[in-house]
Every structure is written in C-alpha cells, then in structure tokens.
Amino acid sequence: MDVHGTVAEGFEPVRDAFVRNFAALGERGAAVTVYRDGQRVVDLWAGTKDVDGTDPWERGTAQVVRSATKGVAAAVLLLLHQRGQLDLDAPVGHYWPEFKAQGKERMLVRHVLNHRAGLPVLDQPLTPEQALDPLRGPEAVAAQAPAWEPGTDHGYHALTYGWLLDELVRRVTGQGTGAWLASQIAGPLGMDLWLGLPDAQAGRVGRVGRVEGPAPAGGLRARPKRSVTEAYEDPASLTRRAFAAITPFPDQNDPAYRAAALPATNAIATADGLARFYATLIGDTAGAARLFTPETVELARAEESAGPDRVLVVGTRFGLGYMLHGSASPFLTPGSFGHPGRGGALGFADPDTGIAFGYVTNGFRKTVTADPRAQGLVRAVRGALGL
C-alpha cells in the first residue's frame, strides 16, 4: 500500500497505525489529518477514491462523514449563541412558534443539542424524497409528540437532530445550516467542508459503501450485548425507529442526496477539512482566528447528558452538540469533544493538548460510535503525545 502525505517528527506511530488499517482492517480508501496548536502534524491518505473503484485517493479527496456532521452543525448554534442571536435556555417555540404543538412548549434549545428533546423518532417516517425537502423534516418534528418529557432523559437523535437544529438556524438567521456554514465558516476560512455539496466540487467526492472487517483469529468475532442486538432488531424499539425516521435511507452516493443539507448525516469533508474545523474551534490556525471563545469551548465539552442512552442503549455522554470522551466513543483525553460518524468517520478537538483530529473513509463498517480503524489512529496519537 502506497501511503502519501507527511507526518511531523514524533508522530510516526500514526502513519504505522494508518498502514495497519489497510493491511489488517480492510480499509479501502481513507485519509487522516491531525493538527496540534493550529499546526498540521499529520496529513496522510491512501487507497482508492471509490470504495468499489480503482482510481487513487488524492490530496483533496472528500467523503460523506455521516453523523460526524452533527459536530459541525452544532458549532452553528453555539456560534449564534456566542454572538447573542440565540438563547440556549429559551424555549424552542420562542423562535419557532409552530413547534409548541403536542406538549413541547417548555422544550429548550439546549435540549436539541444535548439529546434530551425526547424526539428521536417520527410516528410517520419520511421518504427519501421528503427528507431532502428542507421544509418537510421540520414540519414533521414540529407535529411529533415527544417519546419522553423533554429534559428528563437522553437518547440519541440520530436523524431528527438535523431537522430540529436546521429550523432553529433558519428561524434565527433566515438561512439553512448549510448555507450559514458556507458563508460564515467554511467559505471564508477555505475549509474543504460542505453541508450541501456544490456542483463544482462533486468530482472530488468518492463513492462510499459497506465493507466487512477481517475475521478475528480463531474465527471468533466480538458480539454486542444481547440488549443492544435486540434493540436494533425490534421494529418497535426507539433504537430501530430512530434510525428509520427516513425509510428507506437515501443512497449516499446519489448527487441529489449530496447536494441537500441534512445537518445530522450528510456533510462532506476531507480529513483536513474536518480536522481544521476542530482546530479552528479551539485555537488560531494559519489564516484563521479561533471561532469559539473559551467560554463556548466549555459549553461544548461540559457534560449535559450521561448514562444509559434510550436509543443507543449503551452509556453515552454528551455536551452541547458534541459527544464527549467515554467508553462508547473514546477520544483523546477526558476533555475532548467531537463526533463520530456511523461506520467510520471521526472528528474531535482536545483543548487540553491542542489536538484536532479528522479521519474520513469510503468504507463503512457496522460500528456506530467507535470504529476500530479510527480508534487505532487515536491510540497512536495518544502514544505520540506520551499520554
């Protein structure tokens, strides 16, 4: 496997882990970028651009990052709060009057970000065509009754998170999340990061698909706990229904899907774009001043929800819009915040070490929050830092 790019002195273990992903973990095409204190110290790519193709991955190849989108989108609400345009402790209905239906009058903006809104499912799932309409998703969640009293418990809002957040951004700014991100963050700072892919960038994006990991030695394969398996298999469970809020799920290689803006699932980024985004949240980078004040960084990483997750079943930890370091989603240190994408991608920042990390892949595995390829890279970064 020809690996391209560079690593700074001391970060050679990250390259070794990246090579190992191809040699032992079935990687087809991927890239990883790491910043430290605003400077790029790892920038690697290898394999094929398409999961099912032969064209090489090149510098600047981008991929759909699935739920790593959520951390990108969360920054929009937190920046609006930082600028005084949005109150995290105001009722959602203050900005979005139609949302008050079905007993949701007291649901707060912060409940959208910390997964305590009680709206992970839709009684009537949307079709792919409806999901791509920027009006239909918000209309559906506004009409939906909560599965639990908002604010009293937490459960991962796998798809509905995007519609909740997007409509709040639209009501406050007049723009959807993707357009605001492009005009206020990614565009001005030159980040290869899109929520709503422009036609001019379509040729840079690879095809994604499912890949299987290698069979473990001896033929044994780790199995999820029975409760987790049952939750995903039960059509009536919150788990199954949350991931089925769009049924069937859209083709992620469809140009129409990539051109739409779904702030829960379909951002497209290079590894550098994702890592640089997080680097700029916590500090200055080349040509860009930091986006988050220290106070906003603390909002992002202060624990808001923890314990058994009513959707994912396992224990999870969330700040405002971000997963936090824990057993379900290990990052670098207890102070890290970020978001994985189901089946592979990962982006996070660690203010305590100045590290920002981005990993993208064209091969999605069955993992939900802790893909072994990404975790191997994170462990290598940890080792390089002597942590």
DOPALUM-598314 format. One line per 2 residues: their letters; for each residue x, y, z of C-alpha. Coordinates in pm, whole numbers, plus 50000, padded with zeros to 5 digits. Layout:
N
a> X/Y/Z | ...
***
This chain:
387
md> 50000/50000/50000 | 50139/50338/49894
vh> 50073/50592/50168 | 50102/50956/50069
gt> 50150/51267/50279 | 50360/51369/50574
va> 50397/51329/50949 | 50592/51554/51181
eg> 50873/51411/51390 | 50732/51214/51680
fe> 50403/51132/51506 | 50537/50838/51304
pv> 50319/50593/51505 | 50011/50748/51339
rd> 50148/50651/50999 | 50213/50299/51125
af> 49854/50273/51250 | 49723/50410/50921
vr> 49918/50145/50726 | 49786/49878/50965
nf> 49427/49979/50883 | 49487/49880/50521
aa> 49694/49572/50598 | 49477/49423/50871
lg> 49141/49600/50898 | 49008/49601/50543
er> 49046/49972/50468 | 48982/50059/50101
ga> 49045/50433/50088 | 49093/50684/50368
av> 49272/50991/50499 | 49370/51119/50843
tv> 49482/51467/50946 | 49592/51591/51287
yr> 49662/51948/51400 | 49849/52044/51714
dg> 49823/52401/51840 | 49696/52508/51498
qr> 49979/52343/51302 | 49928/52036/51085
vv> 50140/51747/51215 | 49980/51453/51032
dl> 49840/51454/50678 | 49807/51108/50522
wa> 49597/50944/50251 | 49598/50611/50068
gt> 49388/50362/49876 | 49116/50424/49623
kd> 48885/50722/49590 | 48578/50497/49547
vd> 48506/50202/49773 | 48435/49995/49462
gt> 48682/50155/49220 | 49046/50172/49118
dp> 49114/50547/49083 | 49358/50655/49353
we> 49268/50865/49654 | 49432/51203/49604
rg> 49506/51502/49821 | 49169/51675/49843
ta> 48951/51365/49803 | 48638/51412/50014
qv> 48375/51173/50153 | 48037/51173/50326
vr> 48105/51172/50701 | 47762/51064/50824
sa> 47699/51164/51187 | 48031/51343/51220
tk> 47808/51607/51058 | 47642/51665/51394
gv> 47952/51820/51549 | 47991/52054/51253
aa> 47627/52162/51268 | 47637/52212/51646
av> 47901/52481/51601 | 47646/52691/51411
ll> 47404/52705/51705 | 47685/52765/51954
ll> 47825/53049/51744 | 47479/53206/51719
hq> 47461/53186/52097 | 47812/53329/52128
rg> 47707/53622/51908 | 47397/53690/52118
ql> 47149/53583/51849 | 47022/53269/52024
dl> 46949/53186/52388 | 47025/52824/52473
da> 46782/52838/52766 | 46493/52983/52567
pv> 46207/52754/52460 | 46239/52629/52104
gh> 45888/52765/52048 | 46012/53118/52114
yw> 46189/53107/51778 | 45963/52851/51611
pe> 45600/52901/51726 | 45461/52601/51537
fk> 45688/52376/51741 | 45480/52422/52057
aq> 45230/52154/51946 | 45195/51823/52132
gk> 45313/51949/52469 | 45651/52082/52359
er> 45602/52438/52490 | 45879/52406/52750
ml> 46139/52226/52540 | 46459/52433/52545
vr> 46712/52499/52271 | 46978/52321/52478
hv> 46764/52006/52473 | 46813/51987/52097
ln> 47191/51987/52142 | 47217/51753/52441
hr> 46979/51487/52300 | 46721/51544/52576
ag> 46445/51672/52346 | 46251/51345/52353
lp> 46205/51349/51975 | 46431/51076/51833
vl> 46153/50912/51629 | 45876/51002/51388
dq> 45543/50820/51401 | 45530/50864/51023
pl> 45881/50823/50878 | 45977/51037/50582
tp> 46055/50901/50239 | 46395/50987/50091
eq> 46231/51246/49866 | 46054/51409/50160
al> 46373/51407/50368 | 46559/51611/50106
dp> 46291/51881/50116 | 46415/52136/50374
lr> 46057/52202/50490 | 45924/51850/50542
gp> 46157/51734/50819 | 46099/52040/51041
ea> 45724/52013/50982 | 45733/51650/51091
va> 45923/51709/51417 | 45706/52011/51498
aq> 45396/51790/51475 | 45550/51497/51664
ap> 45466/51417/52027 | 45773/51354/52248
aw> 45864/50999/52343 | 45952/51125/52692
ep> 45917/51455/52875 | 46178/51688/52727
gt> 46473/51748/52956 | 46415/51446/53180
dh> 46626/51186/52999 | 46853/51149/52697
gy> 46860/50939/52384 | 47050/50982/52059
ha> 46851/51177/51798 | 47010/51002/51501
lt> 46818/51181/51223 | 46571/51420/51385
yg> 46860/51620/51537 | 46928/51767/51195
wl> 46577/51897/51134 | 46548/52041/51484
ld> 46877/52226/51453 | 46826/52335/51093
el> 46493/52502/51155 | 46627/52689/51457
vr> 46912/52825/51243 | 46666/52919/50969
rv> 46430/53099/51208 | 46716/53298/51363
tg> 46923/53379/51052 | 46696/53328/50751
qg> 46946/53070/50617 | 46964/52695/50648
tg> 47255/52543/50839 | 47445/52450/50524
aw> 47423/52797/50374 | 47524/52961/50704
la> 47818/52723/50742 | 47936/52803/50390
sq> 47902/53180/50425 | 48032/53220/50781
ia> 48283/52939/50840 | 48390/52703/50564
gp> 48390/52952/50278 | 48575/53241/50444
lg> 48827/53006/50607 | 48884/52794/50298
md> 48783/52465/50458 | 48705/52162/50242
lw> 48380/52104/50427 | 48028/52123/50286
lg> 47674/52069/50408 | 47506/52077/50069
lp> 47771/51987/49811 | 47820/52245/49531
da> 47816/52103/49178 | 48169/52236/49123
qa> 48304/52006/49399 | 48120/51688/49302
gr> 48417/51538/49116 | 48627/51533/49434
vg> 48390/51309/49627 | 48434/50932/49630
rv> 48171/50661/49633 | 48103/50511/49974
gr> 47977/50167/50067 | 47970/49890/50325
ve> 48288/49694/50396 | 48341/49399/50625
gp> 48621/49383/50876 | 48856/49085/50879
ap> 48757/48768/51062 | 48934/48753/51400
ag> 49198/48490/51461 | 49041/48158/51551
gl> 48713/48251/51387 | 48576/48430/51692
ra> 48403/48764/51650 | 48310/49008/51925
rp> 47935/49029/51967 | 47731/49319/52103
kr> 47536/49268/52422 | 47203/49095/52377
sv> 47013/49409/52482 | 47182/49611/52206
te> 47117/49344/51944 | 46753/49314/52047
ay> 46706/49692/52034 | 46829/49710/51674
ed> 46618/49411/51571 | 46290/49519/51735
pa> 46082/49730/51491 | 45901/49892/51785
sl> 46212/49997/51978 | 46326/50357/51998
tr> 46658/50240/51855 | 46514/50092/51538
ra> 46262/50374/51493 | 46522/50648/51544
fa> 46740/50517/51261 | 46427/50460/51049
ai> 46300/50819/51065 | 46384/50820/50694
tp> 46265/50496/50531 | 46433/50367/50324
fp> 46754/50554/50391 | 46870/50754/50087
dq> 47151/50640/49861 | 47452/50827/49996
nd> 47611/50830/49650 | 47310/50999/49492
pa> 47402/51352/49371 | 47065/51479/49499
yr> 47141/51350/49849 | 47485/51507/49850
aa> 47352/51841/49727 | 47093/51856/50006
al> 47169/51975/50358 | 47082/51727/50634
pa> 47265/51856/50945 | 47253/51515/51114
tn> 47404/51298/50844 | 47538/51426/50514
ai> 47824/51671/50549 | 48107/51603/50307
at> 48466/51673/50403 | 48829/51597/50350
ad> 49021/51475/50652 | 49199/51810/50656
gl> 48870/51998/50635 | 48730/51810/50934
ar> 49047/51839/51142 | 49098/52205/51056
fy> 48738/52279/51151 | 48801/52143/51502
at> 49143/52309/51521 | 48982/52645/51450
li> 48714/52591/51713 | 48979/52579/51988
gd> 49262/52797/51859 | 49413/53004/51582
ta> 49521/52824/51265 | 49710/52952/50962
ga> 49498/53229/50816 | 49210/53188/51062
ar> 49139/53315/51411 | 48972/53082/51658
lf> 48593/53051/51631 | 48493/52956/51985
tp> 48570/53171/52286 | 48700/52976/52588
et> 48351/53005/52737 | 48193/52844/52429
ve> 48451/52564/52433 | 48340/52488/52788
la> 47975/52481/52675 | 48067/52229/52408
ra> 48250/51993/52642 | 48067/52034/52973
ee> 47864/51721/53044 | 47492/51770/52983
sa> 47378/51409/52943 | 47533/51086/53069
gp> 47435/50728/53141 | 47215/50474/52965
dr> 47106/50613/52629 | 46740/50541/52549
vl> 46821/50500/52180 | 47175/50359/52162
vv> 47108/50150/52478 | 47474/50173/52587
gt> 47601/50451/52812 | 47675/50778/52631
rf> 47797/51125/52726 | 47703/51450/52552
gl> 47788/51814/52590 | 47603/52072/52382
gy> 47600/51917/52036 | 47907/51700/52091
ml> 47978/51353/52216 | 48226/51350/52500
hg> 48510/51110/52572 | 48383/50785/52719
sa> 48361/50410/52668 | 48104/50439/52387
sp> 48308/50696/52197 | 48670/50721/52311
fl> 48855/51035/52206 | 49197/51154/52326
tp> 49151/51268/52687 | 48854/51328/52921
gs> 48844/51690/52798 | 48792/51603/52431
fg> 48472/51678/52240 | 48366/51580/51890
hp> 48150/51337/51697 | 48190/51004/51517
gr> 48010/50908/51200 | 47838/50571/51197
gg> 48066/50316/51039 | 48388/50514/51027
al> 48445/50891/51020 | 48561/51082/51327
gf> 48635/51443/51414 | 48720/51589/51752
ad> 48915/51853/51941 | 49110/51822/52263
pd> 49169/52168/52409 | 49395/52036/52684
tg> 49657/51908/52436 | 49578/52139/52144
ia> 49499/51839/51923 | 49236/51840/51648
fg> 49168/51517/51458 | 48992/51427/51134
yv> 48951/51083/50975 | 48738/51005/50669
tn> 48688/50678/50482 | 48491/50542/50188
gf> 48430/50207/50359 | 48157/50197/50623
rk> 48158/49915/50878 | 47881/49810/51117
tv> 48020/50016/51404 | 47809/50301/51544
ta> 48034/50514/51765 | 48381/50354/51794
dp> 48522/50224/51468 | 48843/50021/51519
ra> 49026/50198/51234 | 48965/50542/51381
qg> 49038/50416/51732 | 49372/50275/51623
lv> 49468/50615/51489 | 49356/50789/51808
ra> 49561/50549/52020 | 49862/50625/51802
vr> 49816/50999/51858 | 49786/50935/52230
ga> 50107/50734/52222 | 50288/51001/52023
lg> 50199/51252/52293 | 50308/51016/52572
l> 49960/51010/52726
***
